[in-house]
Amino acid sequence: MFDFDFNPEERVLTCFFKGRQDTVLSNQIAAELESKYEELTENEDKKALLDFSLVFDVKEVSFISSSFIRLCVAGKKRVKDGSFSIQNSDPFIKKTFKIAGLDEILNVL
């Protein structure tokens, strides 16, 4: 499951993930996120980095697949340096990013 909230005043897009983020679900979410990114950059250059912060909230996530990790890396590439984070990760999720060598790059909290 997936939901998002955009705060236009603070320019923060928060994506809330729930349950098992397996390959099938991650691929569906990727399409939804792409639509949201395009909506937010409707009047801007599509190739430009998004001018807002992107937060992936994984508080209610019990499992992540490599496809979800790919989704996170793609999200980080969409925004300016320092504007991406993964928040509320439990120790197992955090360890998965650490093993992949991405915990610091993706700002996993």
PDB file as gemmi writes it, atoms N, CA and C in Angstrom:
CRYST1    1.000    1.000    1.000  90.00  90.00  90.00 P 1                      
ATOM      1  N   MET A   1       0.830  -1.172   0.000  1.00  0.00           N  
ATOM      2  CA  MET A   1       0.000   0.000   0.000  1.00  0.00           C  
ATOM      3  C   MET A   1       0.880   1.243   0.000  1.00  0.00           C  
ATOM      4  N   PHE A   2       0.283   2.325  -0.469  1.00  0.00           N  
ATOM      5  CA  PHE A   2       1.055   3.541  -0.680  1.00  0.00           C  
ATOM      6  C   PHE A   2       0.126   4.746  -0.658  1.00  0.00           C  
ATOM      7  N   ASP A   3       0.575   5.817  -0.045  1.00  0.00           N  
ATOM      8  CA  ASP A   3      -0.163   7.070  -0.052  1.00  0.00           C  
ATOM      9  C   ASP A   3       0.867   8.190   0.010  1.00  0.00           C  
ATOM     10  N   PHE A   4       0.481   9.383  -0.412  1.00  0.00           N  
ATOM     11  CA  PHE A   4       1.420  10.492  -0.326  1.00  0.00           C  
ATOM     12  C   PHE A   4       0.711  11.774   0.041  1.00  0.00           C  
ATOM     13  N   ASP A   5       1.507  12.712   0.535  1.00  0.00           N  
ATOM     14  CA  ASP A   5       0.999  14.014   0.952  1.00  0.00           C  
ATOM     15  C   ASP A   5       2.003  15.061   0.490  1.00  0.00           C  
ATOM     16  N   PHE A   6       1.518  16.083  -0.195  1.00  0.00           N  
ATOM     17  CA  PHE A   6       2.401  17.164  -0.626  1.00  0.00           C  
ATOM     18  C   PHE A   6       2.065  18.416   0.157  1.00  0.00           C  
ATOM     19  N   ASN A   7       3.068  18.980   0.819  1.00  0.00           N  
ATOM     20  CA  ASN A   7       2.915  20.219   1.563  1.00  0.00           C  
ATOM     21  C   ASN A   7       3.514  21.333   0.713  1.00  0.00           C  
ATOM     22  N   PRO A   8       2.674  22.128   0.027  1.00  0.00           N  
ATOM     23  CA  PRO A   8       3.209  23.148  -0.888  1.00  0.00           C  
ATOM     24  C   PRO A   8       3.969  24.274  -0.190  1.00  0.00           C  
ATOM     25  N   GLU A   9       3.588  24.600   1.065  1.00  0.00           N  
ATOM     26  CA  GLU A   9       4.280  25.678   1.777  1.00  0.00           C  
ATOM     27  C   GLU A   9       5.720  25.280   2.098  1.00  0.00           C  
ATOM     28  N   GLU A  10       5.894  24.051   2.568  1.00  0.00           N  
ATOM     29  CA  GLU A  10       7.231  23.582   2.921  1.00  0.00           C  
ATOM     30  C   GLU A  10       7.934  22.886   1.763  1.00  0.00           C  
ATOM     31  N   ARG A  11       7.210  22.664   0.666  1.00  0.00           N  
ATOM     32  CA  ARG A  11       7.750  21.995  -0.530  1.00  0.00           C  
ATOM     33  C   ARG A  11       8.295  20.611  -0.162  1.00  0.00           C  
ATOM     34  N   VAL A  12       7.452  19.808   0.515  1.00  0.00           N  
ATOM     35  CA  VAL A  12       7.824  18.460   0.920  1.00  0.00           C  
ATOM     36  C   VAL A  12       6.787  17.472   0.419  1.00  0.00           C  
ATOM     37  N   LEU A  13       7.251  16.473  -0.319  1.00  0.00           N  
ATOM     38  CA  LEU A  13       6.399  15.367  -0.734  1.00  0.00           C  
ATOM     39  C   LEU A  13       6.751  14.183   0.164  1.00  0.00           C  
ATOM     40  N   THR A  14       5.788  13.759   0.983  1.00  0.00           N  
ATOM     41  CA  THR A  14       5.994  12.624   1.869  1.00  0.00           C  
ATOM     42  C   THR A  14       5.213  11.448   1.322  1.00  0.00           C  
ATOM     43  N   CYS A  15       5.904  10.341   1.129  1.00  0.00           N  
ATOM     44  CA  CYS A  15       5.293   9.112   0.629  1.00  0.00           C  
ATOM     45  C   CYS A  15       5.227   8.122   1.779  1.00  0.00           C  
ATOM     46  N   PHE A  16       4.025   7.629   2.074  1.00  0.00           N  
ATOM     47  CA  PHE A  16       3.804   6.697   3.171  1.00  0.00           C  
ATOM     48  C   PHE A  16       3.619   5.299   2.603  1.00  0.00           C  
ATOM     49  N   PHE A  17       4.458   4.385   3.046  1.00  0.00           N  
ATOM     50  CA  PHE A  17       4.407   3.002   2.574  1.00  0.00           C  
ATOM     51  C   PHE A  17       3.927   2.109   3.709  1.00  0.00           C  
ATOM     52  N   LYS A  18       3.181   1.042   3.343  1.00  0.00           N  
ATOM     53  CA  LYS A  18       2.660   0.111   4.347  1.00  0.00           C  
ATOM     54  C   LYS A  18       2.835  -1.317   3.856  1.00  0.00           C  
ATOM     55  N   GLY A  19       3.088  -2.208   4.793  1.00  0.00           N  
ATOM     56  CA  GLY A  19       3.127  -3.631   4.480  1.00  0.00           C  
ATOM     57  C   GLY A  19       4.409  -4.064   3.791  1.00  0.00           C  
ATOM     58  N   ARG A  20       4.300  -5.150   3.045  1.00  0.00           N  
ATOM     59  CA  ARG A  20       5.443  -5.715   2.314  1.00  0.00           C  
ATOM     60  C   ARG A  20       5.636  -4.963   0.997  1.00  0.00           C  
ATOM     61  N   GLN A  21       6.795  -4.391   0.829  1.00  0.00           N  
ATOM     62  CA  GLN A  21       7.113  -3.677  -0.408  1.00  0.00           C  
ATOM     63  C   GLN A  21       7.858  -4.633  -1.336  1.00  0.00           C  
ATOM     64  N   ASP A  22       7.104  -5.548  -1.931  1.00  0.00           N  
ATOM     65  CA  ASP A  22       7.696  -6.541  -2.815  1.00  0.00           C  
ATOM     66  C   ASP A  22       7.835  -5.987  -4.230  1.00  0.00           C  
ATOM     67  N   THR A  23       8.317  -6.802  -5.126  1.00  0.00           N  
ATOM     68  CA  THR A  23       8.600  -6.362  -6.494  1.00  0.00           C  
ATOM     69  C   THR A  23       7.354  -5.885  -7.219  1.00  0.00           C  
ATOM     70  N   VAL A  24       6.284  -6.650  -7.148  1.00  0.00           N  
ATOM     71  CA  VAL A  24       5.053  -6.291  -7.857  1.00  0.00           C  
ATOM     72  C   VAL A  24       4.513  -4.957  -7.360  1.00  0.00           C  
ATOM     73  N   LEU A  25       4.413  -4.809  -6.049  1.00  0.00           N  
ATOM     74  CA  LEU A  25       3.896  -3.571  -5.477  1.00  0.00           C  
ATOM     75  C   LEU A  25       4.821  -2.396  -5.775  1.00  0.00           C  
ATOM     76  N   SER A  26       6.115  -2.601  -5.677  1.00  0.00           N  
ATOM     77  CA  SER A  26       7.074  -1.518  -5.947  1.00  0.00           C  
ATOM     78  C   SER A  26       6.969  -1.028  -7.386  1.00  0.00           C  
ATOM     79  N   ASN A  27       6.741  -1.932  -8.329  1.00  0.00           N  
ATOM     80  CA  ASN A  27       6.585  -1.530  -9.727  1.00  0.00           C  
ATOM     81  C   ASN A  27       5.307  -0.722  -9.926  1.00  0.00           C  
ATOM     82  N   GLN A  28       4.241  -1.072  -9.238  1.00  0.00           N  
ATOM     83  CA  GLN A  28       2.999  -0.300  -9.321  1.00  0.00           C  
ATOM     84  C   GLN A  28       3.194   1.094  -8.723  1.00  0.00           C  
ATOM     85  N   ILE A  29       3.859   1.132  -7.581  1.00  0.00           N  
ATOM     86  CA  ILE A  29       4.116   2.408  -6.920  1.00  0.00           C  
ATOM     87  C   ILE A  29       4.994   3.300  -7.787  1.00  0.00           C  
ATOM     88  N   ALA A  30       5.959   2.721  -8.478  1.00  0.00           N  
ATOM     89  CA  ALA A  30       6.855   3.503  -9.344  1.00  0.00           C  
ATOM     90  C   ALA A  30       6.045   4.276 -10.383  1.00  0.00           C  
ATOM     91  N   ALA A  31       5.039   3.640 -10.953  1.00  0.00           N  
ATOM     92  CA  ALA A  31       4.199   4.308 -11.950  1.00  0.00           C  
ATOM     93  C   ALA A  31       3.404   5.450 -11.317  1.00  0.00           C  
ATOM     94  N   GLU A  32       2.869   5.228 -10.117  1.00  0.00           N  
ATOM     95  CA  GLU A  32       2.123   6.283  -9.424  1.00  0.00           C  
ATOM     96  C   GLU A  32       3.027   7.453  -9.061  1.00  0.00           C  
ATOM     97  N   LEU A  33       4.220   7.142  -8.580  1.00  0.00           N  
ATOM     98  CA  LEU A  33       5.168   8.208  -8.235  1.00  0.00           C  
ATOM     99  C   LEU A  33       5.567   9.014  -9.465  1.00  0.00           C  
ATOM    100  N   GLU A  34       5.783   8.339 -10.557  1.00  0.00           N  
ATOM    101  CA  GLU A  34       6.141   9.036 -11.800  1.00  0.00           C  
ATOM    102  C   GLU A  34       5.053  10.037 -12.183  1.00  0.00           C  
ATOM    103  N   SER A  35       3.797   9.631 -12.051  1.00  0.00           N  
ATOM    104  CA  SER A  35       2.684  10.537 -12.345  1.00  0.00           C  
ATOM    105  C   SER A  35       2.689  11.735 -11.404  1.00  0.00           C  
ATOM    106  N   LYS A  36       2.964  11.479 -10.133  1.00  0.00           N  
ATOM    107  CA  LYS A  36       3.002  12.576  -9.157  1.00  0.00           C  
ATOM    108  C   LYS A  36       4.160  13.520  -9.449  1.00  0.00           C  
ATOM    109  N   TYR A  37       5.325  12.981  -9.784  1.00  0.00           N  
ATOM    110  CA  TYR A  37       6.470  13.825 -10.140  1.00  0.00           C  
ATOM    111  C   TYR A  37       6.129  14.716 -11.331  1.00  0.00           C  
ATOM    112  N   GLU A  38       5.496  14.139 -12.342  1.00  0.00           N  
ATOM    113  CA  GLU A  38       5.127  14.912 -13.529  1.00  0.00           C  
ATOM    114  C   GLU A  38       4.103  15.989 -13.194  1.00  0.00           C  
ATOM    115  N   GLU A  39       3.166  15.667 -12.310  1.00  0.00           N  
ATOM    116  CA  GLU A  39       2.173  16.650 -11.880  1.00  0.00           C  
ATOM    117  C   GLU A  39       2.854  17.822 -11.180  1.00  0.00           C  
ATOM    118  N   LEU A  40       3.833  17.529 -10.343  1.00  0.00           N  
ATOM    119  CA  LEU A  40       4.519  18.580  -9.591  1.00  0.00           C  
ATOM    120  C   LEU A  40       5.445  19.418 -10.467  1.00  0.00           C  
ATOM    121  N   THR A  41       5.872  18.888 -11.593  1.00  0.00           N  
ATOM    122  CA  THR A  41       6.772  19.629 -12.488  1.00  0.00           C  
ATOM    123  C   THR A  41       6.081  19.979 -13.793  1.00  0.00           C  
ATOM    124  N   GLU A  42       4.764  20.077 -13.752  1.00  0.00           N  
ATOM    125  CA  GLU A  42       3.960  20.306 -14.955  1.00  0.00           C  
ATOM    126  C   GLU A  42       4.436  21.490 -15.789  1.00  0.00           C  
ATOM    127  N   ASN A  43       4.779  22.581 -15.138  1.00  0.00           N  
ATOM    128  CA  ASN A  43       5.182  23.781 -15.869  1.00  0.00           C  
ATOM    129  C   ASN A  43       6.694  23.997 -15.863  1.00  0.00           C  
ATOM    130  N   GLU A  44       7.436  22.961 -15.510  1.00  0.00           N  
ATOM    131  CA  GLU A  44       8.892  23.077 -15.434  1.00  0.00           C  
ATOM    132  C   GLU A  44       9.545  22.126 -16.419  1.00  0.00           C  
ATOM    133  N   ASP A  45      10.835  22.284 -16.581  1.00  0.00           N  
ATOM    134  CA  ASP A  45      11.608  21.376 -17.419  1.00  0.00           C  
ATOM    135  C   ASP A  45      11.595  19.991 -16.788  1.00  0.00           C  
ATOM    136  N   LYS A  46      11.103  18.993 -17.508  1.00  0.00           N  
ATOM    137  CA  LYS A  46      10.961  17.629 -16.972  1.00  0.00           C  
ATOM    138  C   LYS A  46      12.300  17.022 -16.560  1.00  0.00           C  
ATOM    139  N   LYS A  47      13.387  17.465 -17.133  1.00  0.00           N  
ATOM    140  CA  LYS A  47      14.691  16.907 -16.817  1.00  0.00           C  
ATOM    141  C   LYS A  47      15.331  17.571 -15.601  1.00  0.00           C  
ATOM    142  N   ALA A  48      14.770  18.689 -15.176  1.00  0.00           N  
ATOM    143  CA  ALA A  48      15.335  19.401 -14.032  1.00  0.00           C  
ATOM    144  C   ALA A  48      15.064  18.625 -12.746  1.00  0.00           C  
ATOM    145  N   LEU A  49      15.943  18.798 -11.779  1.00  0.00           N  
ATOM    146  CA  LEU A  49      15.719  18.176 -10.468  1.00  0.00           C  
ATOM    147  C   LEU A  49      14.515  18.836  -9.822  1.00  0.00           C  
ATOM    148  N   LEU A  50      13.724  18.042  -9.143  1.00  0.00           N  
ATOM    149  CA  LEU A  50      12.543  18.566  -8.477  1.00  0.00           C  
ATOM    150  C   LEU A  50      12.958  19.494  -7.346  1.00  0.00           C  
ATOM    151  N   ASP A  51      12.274  20.623  -7.250  1.00  0.00           N  
ATOM    152  CA  ASP A  51      12.623  21.640  -6.270  1.00  0.00           C  
ATOM    153  C   ASP A  51      11.790  21.465  -4.999  1.00  0.00           C  
ATOM    154  N   PHE A  52      11.894  20.306  -4.382  1.00  0.00           N  
ATOM    155  CA  PHE A  52      11.254  20.047  -3.115  1.00  0.00           C  
ATOM    156  C   PHE A  52      11.952  18.885  -2.443  1.00  0.00           C  
ATOM    157  N   SER A  53      11.615  18.671  -1.184  1.00  0.00           N  
ATOM    158  CA  SER A  53      12.178  17.533  -0.457  1.00  0.00           C  
ATOM    159  C   SER A  53      11.275  16.327  -0.643  1.00  0.00           C  
ATOM    160  N   LEU A  54      11.884  15.173  -0.700  1.00  0.00           N  
ATOM    161  CA  LEU A  54      11.160  13.919  -0.881  1.00  0.00           C  
ATOM    162  C   LEU A  54      11.452  13.028   0.319  1.00  0.00           C  
ATOM    163  N   VAL A  55      10.392  12.623   1.017  1.00  0.00           N  
ATOM    164  CA  VAL A  55      10.524  11.789   2.210  1.00  0.00           C  
ATOM    165  C   VAL A  55       9.763  10.493   1.976  1.00  0.00           C  
ATOM    166  N   PHE A  56      10.434   9.371   2.177  1.00  0.00           N  
ATOM    167  CA  PHE A  56       9.788   8.063   2.145  1.00  0.00           C  
ATOM    168  C   PHE A  56       9.629   7.625   3.597  1.00  0.00           C  
ATOM    169  N   ASP A  57       8.389   7.528   4.069  1.00  0.00           N  
ATOM    170  CA  ASP A  57       8.101   7.101   5.429  1.00  0.00           C  
ATOM    171  C   ASP A  57       7.797   5.606   5.404  1.00  0.00           C  
ATOM    172  N   VAL A  58       8.646   4.804   6.046  1.00  0.00           N  
ATOM    173  CA  VAL A  58       8.506   3.348   6.018  1.00  0.00           C  
ATOM    174  C   VAL A  58       8.142   2.790   7.396  1.00  0.00           C  
ATOM    175  N   LYS A  59       7.474   3.604   8.196  1.00  0.00           N  
ATOM    176  CA  LYS A  59       7.114   3.204   9.560  1.00  0.00           C  
ATOM    177  C   LYS A  59       6.317   1.905   9.582  1.00  0.00           C  
ATOM    178  N   GLU A  60       5.432   1.716   8.622  1.00  0.00           N  
ATOM    179  CA  GLU A  60       4.557   0.542   8.613  1.00  0.00           C  
ATOM    180  C   GLU A  60       4.989  -0.507   7.592  1.00  0.00           C  
ATOM    181  N   VAL A  61       6.259  -0.496   7.216  1.00  0.00           N  
ATOM    182  CA  VAL A  61       6.777  -1.460   6.239  1.00  0.00           C  
ATOM    183  C   VAL A  61       7.432  -2.622   6.973  1.00  0.00           C  
ATOM    184  N   SER A  62       7.096  -3.836   6.542  1.00  0.00           N  
ATOM    185  CA  SER A  62       7.643  -5.029   7.192  1.00  0.00           C  
ATOM    186  C   SER A  62       8.715  -5.727   6.358  1.00  0.00           C  
ATOM    187  N   PHE A  63       8.803  -5.385   5.069  1.00  0.00           N  
ATOM    188  CA  PHE A  63       9.751  -6.040   4.168  1.00  0.00           C  
ATOM    189  C   PHE A  63       9.997  -5.126   2.981  1.00  0.00           C  
ATOM    190  N   ILE A  64      11.253  -5.082   2.504  1.00  0.00           N  
ATOM    191  CA  ILE A  64      11.549  -4.354   1.264  1.00  0.00           C  
ATOM    192  C   ILE A  64      12.292  -5.279   0.309  1.00  0.00           C  
ATOM    193  N   SER A  65      11.951  -5.154  -0.953  1.00  0.00           N  
ATOM    194  CA  SER A  65      12.617  -5.927  -2.001  1.00  0.00           C  
ATOM    195  C   SER A  65      13.665  -5.055  -2.673  1.00  0.00           C  
ATOM    196  N   SER A  66      14.440  -5.658  -3.537  1.00  0.00           N  
ATOM    197  CA  SER A  66      15.429  -4.886  -4.296  1.00  0.00           C  
ATOM    198  C   SER A  66      14.726  -3.866  -5.195  1.00  0.00           C  
ATOM    199  N   SER A  67      13.517  -4.165  -5.627  1.00  0.00           N  
ATOM    200  CA  SER A  67      12.755  -3.203  -6.442  1.00  0.00           C  
ATOM    201  C   SER A  67      12.399  -1.962  -5.639  1.00  0.00           C  
ATOM    202  N   PHE A  68      12.112  -2.139  -4.366  1.00  0.00           N  
ATOM    203  CA  PHE A  68      11.831  -0.985  -3.515  1.00  0.00           C  
ATOM    204  C   PHE A  68      13.103  -0.164  -3.315  1.00  0.00           C  
ATOM    205  N   ILE A  69      14.223  -0.827  -3.145  1.00  0.00           N  
ATOM    206  CA  ILE A  69      15.495  -0.111  -3.018  1.00  0.00           C  
ATOM    207  C   ILE A  69      15.756   0.689  -4.292  1.00  0.00           C  
ATOM    208  N   ARG A  70      15.490   0.090  -5.443  1.00  0.00           N  
ATOM    209  CA  ARG A  70      15.647   0.798  -6.717  1.00  0.00           C  
ATOM    210  C   ARG A  70      14.726   2.022  -6.772  1.00  0.00           C  
ATOM    211  N   LEU A  71      13.502   1.891  -6.244  1.00  0.00           N  
ATOM    212  CA  LEU A  71      12.558   2.997  -6.186  1.00  0.00           C  
ATOM    213  C   LEU A  71      13.116   4.138  -5.329  1.00  0.00           C  
ATOM    214  N   CYS A  72      13.766   3.784  -4.237  1.00  0.00           N  
ATOM    215  CA  CYS A  72      14.379   4.789  -3.357  1.00  0.00           C  
ATOM    216  C   CYS A  72      15.531   5.515  -4.060  1.00  0.00           C  
ATOM    217  N   VAL A  73      16.377   4.761  -4.734  1.00  0.00           N  
ATOM    218  CA  VAL A  73      17.503   5.370  -5.458  1.00  0.00           C  
ATOM    219  C   VAL A  73      16.977   6.297  -6.558  1.00  0.00           C  
ATOM    220  N   ALA A  74      15.950   5.858  -7.265  1.00  0.00           N  
ATOM    221  CA  ALA A  74      15.358   6.698  -8.320  1.00  0.00           C  
ATOM    222  C   ALA A  74      14.764   7.973  -7.721  1.00  0.00           C  
ATOM    223  N   GLY A  75      14.144   7.849  -6.542  1.00  0.00           N  
ATOM    224  CA  GLY A  75      13.592   9.033  -5.876  1.00  0.00           C  
ATOM    225  C   GLY A  75      14.675  10.015  -5.488  1.00  0.00           C  
ATOM    226  N   LYS A  76      15.786   9.503  -4.973  1.00  0.00           N  
ATOM    227  CA  LYS A  76      16.899  10.373  -4.593  1.00  0.00           C  
ATOM    228  C   LYS A  76      17.445  11.131  -5.794  1.00  0.00           C  
ATOM    229  N   LYS A  77      17.477  10.468  -6.946  1.00  0.00           N  
ATOM    230  CA  LYS A  77      17.993  11.110  -8.155  1.00  0.00           C  
ATOM    231  C   LYS A  77      17.063  12.208  -8.658  1.00  0.00           C  
ATOM    232  N   ARG A  78      15.815  12.187  -8.240  1.00  0.00           N  
ATOM    233  CA  ARG A  78      14.824  13.172  -8.683  1.00  0.00           C  
ATOM    234  C   ARG A  78      14.959  14.526  -8.012  1.00  0.00           C  
ATOM    235  N   VAL A  79      15.580  14.546  -6.812  1.00  0.00           N  
ATOM    236  CA  VAL A  79      15.649  15.787  -6.042  1.00  0.00           C  
ATOM    237  C   VAL A  79      17.104  16.228  -5.856  1.00  0.00           C  
ATOM    238  N   LYS A  80      17.255  17.452  -5.409  1.00  0.00           N  
ATOM    239  CA  LYS A  80      18.593  17.994  -5.179  1.00  0.00           C  
ATOM    240  C   LYS A  80      19.262  17.269  -4.012  1.00  0.00           C  
ATOM    241  N   ASP A  81      20.591  17.329  -3.974  1.00  0.00           N  
ATOM    242  CA  ASP A  81      21.351  16.697  -2.893  1.00  0.00           C  
ATOM    243  C   ASP A  81      20.853  17.175  -1.535  1.00  0.00           C  
ATOM    244  N   GLY A  82      20.705  16.233  -0.617  1.00  0.00           N  
ATOM    245  CA  GLY A  82      20.258  16.561   0.725  1.00  0.00           C  
ATOM    246  C   GLY A  82      18.756  16.705   0.876  1.00  0.00           C  
ATOM    247  N   SER A  83      18.010  16.475  -0.189  1.00  0.00           N  
ATOM    248  CA  SER A  83      16.557  16.671  -0.155  1.00  0.00           C  
ATOM    249  C   SER A  83      15.781  15.360  -0.136  1.00  0.00           C  
ATOM    250  N   PHE A  84      16.464  14.247   0.094  1.00  0.00           N  
ATOM    251  CA  PHE A  84      15.797  12.950   0.140  1.00  0.00           C  
ATOM    252  C   PHE A  84      16.118  12.263   1.453  1.00  0.00           C  
ATOM    253  N   SER A  85      15.110  11.620   2.039  1.00  0.00           N  
ATOM    254  CA  SER A  85      15.359  10.820   3.238  1.00  0.00           C  
ATOM    255  C   SER A  85      14.337   9.693   3.344  1.00  0.00           C  
ATOM    256  N   ILE A  86      14.749   8.665   4.055  1.00  0.00           N  
ATOM    257  CA  ILE A  86      13.871   7.547   4.389  1.00  0.00           C  
ATOM    258  C   ILE A  86      13.710   7.598   5.894  1.00  0.00           C  
ATOM    259  N   GLN A  87      12.480   7.782   6.356  1.00  0.00           N  
ATOM    260  CA  GLN A  87      12.245   7.998   7.774  1.00  0.00           C  
ATOM    261  C   GLN A  87      11.459   6.870   8.417  1.00  0.00           C  
ATOM    262  N   ASN A  88      11.612   6.772   9.726  1.00  0.00           N  
ATOM    263  CA  ASN A  88      10.874   5.819  10.571  1.00  0.00           C  
ATOM    264  C   ASN A  88      11.134   4.366  10.205  1.00  0.00           C  
ATOM    265  N   SER A  89      12.351   4.050   9.821  1.00  0.00           N  
ATOM    266  CA  SER A  89      12.667   2.667   9.458  1.00  0.00           C  
ATOM    267  C   SER A  89      12.989   1.854  10.700  1.00  0.00           C  
ATOM    268  N   ASP A  90      12.458   0.636  10.745  1.00  0.00           N  
ATOM    269  CA  ASP A  90      12.766  -0.232  11.875  1.00  0.00           C  
ATOM    270  C   ASP A  90      14.181  -0.799  11.687  1.00  0.00           C  
ATOM    271  N   PRO A  91      14.744  -1.426  12.698  1.00  0.00           N  
ATOM    272  CA  PRO A  91      16.136  -1.909  12.609  1.00  0.00           C  
ATOM    273  C   PRO A  91      16.378  -2.868  11.438  1.00  0.00           C  
ATOM    274  N   PHE A  92      15.416  -3.720  11.110  1.00  0.00           N  
ATOM    275  CA  PHE A  92      15.591  -4.665  10.006  1.00  0.00           C  
ATOM    276  C   PHE A  92      15.687  -3.935   8.669  1.00  0.00           C  
ATOM    277  N   ILE A  93      14.806  -2.965   8.454  1.00  0.00           N  
ATOM    278  CA  ILE A  93      14.821  -2.185   7.203  1.00  0.00           C  
ATOM    279  C   ILE A  93      16.112  -1.376   7.128  1.00  0.00           C  
ATOM    280  N   LYS A  94      16.476  -0.755   8.232  1.00  0.00           N  
ATOM    281  CA  LYS A  94      17.705   0.046   8.271  1.00  0.00           C  
ATOM    282  C   LYS A  94      18.923  -0.822   7.951  1.00  0.00           C  
ATOM    283  N   LYS A  95      18.953  -2.026   8.504  1.00  0.00           N  
ATOM    284  CA  LYS A  95      20.070  -2.941   8.267  1.00  0.00           C  
ATOM    285  C   LYS A  95      20.132  -3.357   6.800  1.00  0.00           C  
ATOM    286  N   THR A  96      18.981  -3.525   6.169  1.00  0.00           N  
ATOM    287  CA  THR A  96      18.942  -3.886   4.752  1.00  0.00           C  
ATOM    288  C   THR A  96      19.609  -2.804   3.910  1.00  0.00           C  
ATOM    289  N   PHE A  97      19.305  -1.543   4.193  1.00  0.00           N  
ATOM    290  CA  PHE A  97      19.946  -0.444   3.462  1.00  0.00           C  
ATOM    291  C   PHE A  97      21.439  -0.377   3.777  1.00  0.00           C  
ATOM    292  N   LYS A  98      21.808  -0.661   5.017  1.00  0.00           N  
ATOM    293  CA  LYS A  98      23.228  -0.639   5.408  1.00  0.00           C  
ATOM    294  C   LYS A  98      24.009  -1.719   4.671  1.00  0.00           C  
ATOM    295  N   ILE A  99      23.457  -2.920   4.601  1.00  0.00           N  
ATOM    296  CA  ILE A  99      24.110  -4.019   3.886  1.00  0.00           C  
ATOM    297  C   ILE A  99      24.300  -3.671   2.415  1.00  0.00           C  
ATOM    298  N   ALA A 100      23.305  -2.971   1.845  1.00  0.00           N  
ATOM    299  CA  ALA A 100      23.391  -2.566   0.440  1.00  0.00           C  
ATOM    300  C   ALA A 100      24.344  -1.381   0.257  1.00  0.00           C  
ATOM    301  N   GLY A 101      24.841  -0.810   1.360  1.00  0.00           N  
ATOM    302  CA  GLY A 101      25.741   0.338   1.273  1.00  0.00           C  
ATOM    303  C   GLY A 101      25.045   1.623   0.926  1.00  0.00           C  
ATOM    304  N   LEU A 102      23.747   1.694   1.206  1.00  0.00           N  
ATOM    305  CA  LEU A 102      22.962   2.858   0.806  1.00  0.00           C  
ATOM    306  C   LEU A 102      22.397   3.658   1.986  1.00  0.00           C  
ATOM    307  N   ASP A 103      22.673   3.239   3.203  1.00  0.00           N  
ATOM    308  CA  ASP A 103      22.065   3.897   4.363  1.00  0.00           C  
ATOM    309  C   ASP A 103      22.448   5.372   4.471  1.00  0.00           C  
ATOM    310  N   GLU A 104      23.682   5.699   4.217  1.00  0.00           N  
ATOM    311  CA  GLU A 104      24.111   7.101   4.302  1.00  0.00           C  
ATOM    312  C   GLU A 104      23.734   7.877   3.044  1.00  0.00           C  
ATOM    313  N   ILE A 105      23.869   7.259   1.903  1.00  0.00           N  
ATOM    314  CA  ILE A 105      23.542   7.925   0.631  1.00  0.00           C  
ATOM    315  C   ILE A 105      22.072   8.315   0.576  1.00  0.00           C  
ATOM    316  N   LEU A 106      21.203   7.409   1.074  1.00  0.00           N  
ATOM    317  CA  LEU A 106      19.767   7.661   1.037  1.00  0.00           C  
ATOM    318  C   LEU A 106      19.241   8.329   2.305  1.00  0.00           C  
ATOM    319  N   ASN A 107      20.141   8.644   3.226  1.00  0.00           N  
ATOM    320  CA  ASN A 107      19.763   9.327   4.471  1.00  0.00           C  
ATOM    321  C   ASN A 107      18.671   8.550   5.195  1.00  0.00           C  
ATOM    322  N   VAL A 108      18.975   7.302   5.537  1.00  0.00           N  
ATOM    323  CA  VAL A 108      18.020   6.432   6.219  1.00  0.00           C  
ATOM    324  C   VAL A 108      18.017   6.755   7.709  1.00  0.00           C  
ATOM    325  N   LEU A 109      16.856   7.124   8.206  1.00  0.00           N  
ATOM    326  CA  LEU A 109      16.706   7.498   9.620  1.00  0.00           C  
ATOM    327  C   LEU A 109      15.778   6.526  10.321  1.00  0.00           C  
TER     328      LEU A 109                                                      
END                                                                             
